[in-house]
């Protein structure tokens, strides 16, 4: 049910995915988020802290990496703008700096490429069934 699963599902069914090159964000694994929140609470950290992954990705980059990991033709990933798909009202860059988070915690982050590999493996197995 994640963004990566959505992309993999479309690609595995032979579909084409429109992936915005200008939608920039910092994805993270939900279990990392839970660990960070618990850590912040245990350390009694107060104030405003940006919490997101340390890696900056575009939706297009993610889709290309998933296609690559699934051995699917990258032509199935169409490079588009948010404006072209009618989502121009959304902010294009929601990436954040996490300097304070890194300063006040010893946060650990799962690399997004590892998540991509796991999702691709799961979907490849599903296809082979």
C-alpha positions as CSV (number, residue, x, y, z in Angstrom):
1,X,0.0,0.0,0.0
2,X,3.0,2.4,-0.3
3,X,4.0,4.7,-3.1
4,X,6.6,2.2,-4.1
5,X,4.0,-0.6,-4.2
6,X,1.7,1.6,-6.3
7,X,4.5,2.2,-8.9
8,X,5.5,-1.5,-8.9
9,X,2.0,-2.7,-9.3
10,X,1.4,-0.5,-12.3
11,X,4.7,-1.5,-13.9
12,X,4.2,-5.2,-13.2
13,X,0.8,-5.2,-14.9
14,X,2.4,-3.8,-18.0
15,X,1.0,-0.3,-17.4
16,X,2.7,2.9,-18.1
17,X,3.3,5.3,-15.2
18,X,3.3,9.1,-15.5
19,X,6.0,10.2,-13.0
20,X,6.6,13.8,-12.2
21,X,10.2,14.9,-12.5
22,X,9.4,18.1,-10.6
23,X,7.7,16.5,-7.6
24,X,10.6,16.5,-5.1
25,X,10.4,15.0,-1.6
26,X,12.3,13.1,1.1
27,X,10.7,9.7,1.4
28,X,11.3,7.5,4.4
29,X,10.4,4.0,5.7
30,X,7.5,4.2,8.2
31,X,9.3,2.1,10.8
32,X,12.1,4.7,10.8
33,X,9.6,7.4,11.4
34,X,8.1,5.5,14.4
35,X,11.6,5.0,15.8
36,X,12.5,8.7,15.4
37,X,9.3,9.8,17.1
38,X,9.9,7.5,20.0
39,X,13.5,8.6,20.3
40,X,12.4,12.3,20.3
41,X,9.8,11.6,23.0
42,X,12.3,9.7,25.2
43,X,14.8,12.5,24.9
44,X,12.1,15.0,25.7
45,X,12.9,17.1,22.7
46,X,10.6,20.0,22.2
47,X,10.0,22.6,19.5
48,X,9.7,22.2,15.8
49,X,11.8,19.5,14.1
50,X,11.5,18.5,10.5
51,X,11.2,14.7,10.3
52,X,11.7,13.1,6.9
53,X,14.3,11.0,5.1
54,X,17.7,12.4,4.4
55,X,17.6,11.5,0.7
56,X,15.9,13.8,-1.8
57,X,14.1,12.1,-4.7
58,X,11.7,12.9,-7.5
59,X,8.8,10.7,-8.2
60,X,10.3,10.1,-11.6
61,X,13.6,9.0,-10.1
62,X,11.8,6.5,-7.8
63,X,9.8,5.1,-10.7
64,X,12.9,4.6,-12.9
65,X,14.7,2.9,-10.0
66,X,11.8,0.5,-9.4
67,X,11.6,-0.3,-13.2
68,X,15.3,-1.0,-13.2
69,X,15.1,-3.2,-10.1
70,X,12.2,-5.1,-11.7
71,X,13.9,-5.5,-15.0
72,X,11.1,-3.5,-16.7
73,X,11.7,-1.3,-19.7
74,X,12.3,2.2,-18.5
75,X,10.2,3.5,-21.4
76,X,7.2,2.4,-19.2
77,X,8.1,5.4,-17.0
78,X,7.0,8.7,-18.6
79,X,8.7,11.8,-17.5
80,X,6.0,14.5,-16.9
81,X,5.5,17.7,-14.9
82,X,2.9,17.9,-12.1
83,X,1.4,20.7,-14.3
84,X,0.8,18.2,-17.2
85,X,-1.1,15.7,-15.0
86,X,-3.4,18.3,-13.5
87,X,-1.7,18.5,-10.1
88,X,-0.1,21.9,-10.6
89,X,-1.7,23.2,-7.3
90,X,0.5,20.9,-5.2
91,X,3.9,22.1,-4.1
92,X,6.6,20.8,-6.3
93,X,9.4,20.6,-3.7
94,X,8.5,19.4,-0.2
95,X,12.0,18.4,0.7
96,X,13.1,19.6,4.2
97,X,16.4,20.0,6.0
98,X,16.8,17.8,9.0
99,X,19.9,19.3,10.6
100,X,18.2,19.8,14.0
101,X,16.9,16.2,14.0
102,X,20.4,14.9,13.3
103,X,21.8,17.1,16.0
104,X,19.4,16.0,18.8
105,X,19.1,12.3,17.9
106,X,21.1,9.4,16.6
107,X,18.4,8.7,14.0
108,X,19.0,5.8,11.6
109,X,17.5,5.8,8.2
110,X,16.8,2.9,5.8
111,X,18.2,3.7,2.4
112,X,15.5,4.2,-0.2
113,X,17.3,1.9,-2.6
114,X,17.0,-0.9,-0.1
115,X,13.2,-0.3,0.1
116,X,13.1,-0.3,-3.7
117,X,15.0,-3.6,-3.9
118,X,12.6,-5.2,-1.4
119,X,9.5,-3.9,-3.2
120,X,10.8,-5.0,-6.6
121,X,11.7,-8.5,-5.2
122,X,8.2,-8.9,-3.7
123,X,6.5,-7.8,-6.9
124,X,8.7,-10.0,-9.1
125,X,7.8,-13.0,-6.9
126,X,4.1,-12.1,-7.2
127,X,4.4,-12.0,-11.0
128,X,6.0,-15.4,-11.1
129,X,3.3,-17.0,-9.1
